[in-house]
Amino acid sequence: MTTTAGRVARIWVYPVKSLGGTARDRVLLQATGPEGDRAWTVVDAATGEVVRARTAPVMAGVQPTGNPDADARAVSAATGREVRLRANPDGSGADVAAVHLVSRQAIDRAAAGDVPEGCSADDPRANVLLDLADGEDERTWVGRSLRIGAAELVVTRTPKHCLGVYAEVRQPGEIGVGDPVLL
């Protein structure tokens, strides 16, 4: 039985891992995640070591321009260390799963104090923000399939240090703001 569990409220792509996101009305979900998501990683120019917002929180406030050299200069200025951007070989530098989904309801629960340790309720860095139907909770979807637009996803787990759920793309396809989430 298929039920409408909610709708897509916002879509975010993070072109450079650990930097700010870009809102989109539509995006192609590929096997590796949203097209253009986390396509670049910031690395220390001297050592090649990955630089993350976890150790340099100021990075999350840097908005990527789409120009790797300009973005590296902006991150270098913000962090006070020389960095460069490295293209991710498979097109995505996602750590755990192809897609991160979070509901407005999860954000509301977090505002009320239901926040996993280490999680930022202010910026869950999710790719897809959902408005859920009454009684729905994305945390109950683990192991289930979703259809959003032309894409099919399977929800794999809840994050340890974040809101929402992680999903893998079973069937690539385009999704858009306003699309129903079919469970």
C-alpha positions as CSV (number, residue, x, y, z in Angstrom):
1,M,0.0,0.0,0.0
2,T,1.4,3.4,-1.0
3,T,0.7,6.4,1.3
4,T,1.5,10.1,0.8
5,A,3.8,10.8,3.8
6,G,4.4,14.4,3.0
7,R,5.8,16.8,0.4
8,V,9.2,18.2,-0.5
9,A,9.5,21.7,1.1
10,R,13.1,22.6,0.1
11,I,16.1,21.1,-1.7
12,W,19.7,21.9,-0.8
13,V,22.9,21.0,-2.6
14,Y,26.3,21.5,-0.9
15,P,28.7,21.9,-3.9
16,V,31.8,22.0,-1.6
17,K,31.8,19.7,1.5
18,S,31.5,21.7,4.7
19,L,30.6,25.0,3.0
20,G,27.2,26.6,2.7
21,G,24.4,25.2,0.7
22,T,22.5,26.3,-2.4
23,A,18.7,26.0,-2.6
24,R,17.3,24.4,-5.7
25,D,13.8,24.0,-7.0
26,R,14.7,20.8,-8.8
27,V,17.6,18.4,-8.8
28,L,18.6,15.1,-10.3
29,L,19.1,12.4,-7.7
30,Q,21.9,10.1,-9.0
31,A,23.2,6.9,-7.3
32,T,25.8,9.1,-5.5
33,G,23.2,11.7,-4.4
34,P,22.0,15.0,-5.7
35,E,23.8,16.2,-8.8
36,G,26.6,18.5,-7.8
37,D,26.3,17.7,-4.1
38,R,29.6,17.6,-2.2
39,A,31.5,17.4,-5.5
40,W,34.5,19.2,-4.0
41,T,36.4,18.7,-0.7
42,V,38.5,21.3,1.0
43,V,42.1,20.2,1.7
44,D,45.1,21.8,3.3
45,A,47.3,23.2,0.5
46,A,50.6,22.0,2.2
47,T,49.6,18.6,3.6
48,G,46.6,17.5,1.5
49,E,44.7,16.8,4.7
50,V,40.9,17.2,4.5
51,V,39.7,20.3,6.3
52,R,36.2,20.0,7.7
53,A,33.7,22.4,9.4
54,R,34.0,20.2,12.5
55,T,37.5,21.6,13.1
56,A,36.9,24.9,11.3
57,P,33.3,25.9,11.9
58,V,33.7,29.2,10.1
59,M,33.6,27.2,6.8
60,A,29.8,26.5,7.1
61,G,29.3,30.3,6.5
62,V,31.3,30.4,3.3
63,Q,29.0,30.4,0.2
64,P,30.5,28.5,-2.7
65,T,30.6,30.4,-6.0
66,G,31.1,27.5,-8.4
67,N,34.7,28.6,-9.1
68,P,37.1,26.3,-7.2
69,D,40.0,28.8,-7.1
70,A,37.7,31.6,-5.8
71,D,36.2,29.2,-3.3
72,A,39.6,28.1,-2.1
73,R,40.6,31.7,-1.6
74,A,37.5,32.5,0.4
75,V,38.0,29.4,2.6
76,S,41.7,30.3,3.1
77,A,40.7,33.9,4.2
78,A,38.0,32.6,6.5
79,T,40.1,29.9,8.2
80,G,43.5,31.6,8.1
81,R,45.2,28.6,6.5
82,E,46.0,28.0,2.8
83,V,43.6,25.5,1.3
84,R,42.7,24.1,-2.1
85,L,39.7,22.3,-3.4
86,R,39.9,18.7,-4.6
87,A,37.3,17.2,-6.9
88,N,35.8,14.0,-5.5
89,P,36.5,11.1,-7.8
90,D,33.0,9.7,-7.9
91,G,31.3,13.1,-8.0
92,S,30.2,13.1,-4.4
93,G,32.0,13.3,-1.1
94,A,29.0,12.3,1.0
95,D,30.3,10.5,4.1
96,V,27.5,8.1,4.9
97,A,24.6,8.0,2.4
98,A,23.6,9.5,-0.9
99,V,20.8,11.6,0.4
100,H,20.0,13.2,3.8
101,L,16.3,13.9,4.4
102,V,14.9,15.8,7.4
103,S,11.4,17.0,8.2
104,R,10.2,20.3,9.6
105,Q,8.8,18.2,12.4
106,A,12.2,17.0,13.3
107,I,13.5,20.5,13.4
108,D,10.6,21.4,15.6
109,R,11.3,18.5,17.9
110,A,15.0,19.7,18.0
111,A,13.9,23.2,19.0
112,A,11.9,21.6,21.8
113,G,15.1,19.9,23.1
114,D,14.9,16.5,21.3
115,V,18.4,16.8,19.6
116,P,21.0,14.0,19.1
117,E,24.3,14.8,20.9
118,G,26.6,16.7,18.5
119,C,23.8,17.7,16.2
120,S,23.2,21.2,14.9
121,A,19.5,21.8,15.0
122,D,20.1,25.2,13.4
123,D,21.6,23.7,10.2
124,P,21.0,19.9,9.8
125,R,22.8,20.1,6.3
126,A,20.1,17.9,4.8
127,N,19.5,17.7,1.0
128,V,15.8,17.4,1.2
129,L,13.5,19.2,3.7
130,L,10.1,17.6,4.1
131,D,6.7,18.7,5.3
132,L,5.2,15.5,6.7
133,A,1.6,14.5,6.9
134,D,0.0,14.3,10.4
135,G,1.3,11.4,12.4
136,E,4.3,10.8,10.1
137,D,7.9,10.6,11.5
138,E,10.8,9.9,9.1
139,R,12.6,8.0,11.8
140,T,10.1,5.1,11.4
141,W,10.9,4.8,7.7
142,V,14.2,2.9,8.1
143,G,14.2,-0.1,5.7
144,R,11.3,1.3,3.7
145,S,11.2,2.7,0.1
146,L,10.1,6.2,-0.9
147,R,9.2,7.6,-4.2
148,I,9.8,11.3,-4.7
149,G,9.3,12.7,-8.2
150,A,11.0,10.2,-10.6
151,A,13.4,8.9,-8.0
152,E,13.1,5.9,-5.7
153,L,15.0,5.8,-2.4
154,V,15.5,3.3,0.3
155,V,15.9,4.7,3.9
156,T,18.9,3.1,5.4
157,R,19.3,4.6,8.9
158,T,19.0,7.5,11.3
159,P,22.1,9.6,11.7
160,K,24.0,9.4,15.0
161,H,24.7,13.1,15.2
162,C,22.1,14.7,13.0
163,L,18.4,15.0,12.4
164,G,16.3,13.1,9.9
165,V,17.2,9.9,8.0
166,Y,19.8,8.8,5.4
167,A,18.7,7.1,2.2
168,E,20.3,5.5,-0.9
169,V,19.1,6.1,-4.4
170,R,17.6,2.9,-5.8
171,Q,16.3,4.5,-9.0
172,P,17.8,7.8,-10.2
173,G,15.4,10.6,-11.2
174,E,14.5,14.2,-10.8
175,I,12.8,15.6,-7.7
176,G,11.3,19.0,-7.1
177,V,9.9,21.2,-4.4
178,G,6.3,20.4,-3.9
179,D,6.7,16.7,-5.0
180,P,4.7,14.2,-2.9
181,V,6.7,11.7,-0.8
182,L,5.2,8.4,-1.4
183,L,5.9,5.7,1.2
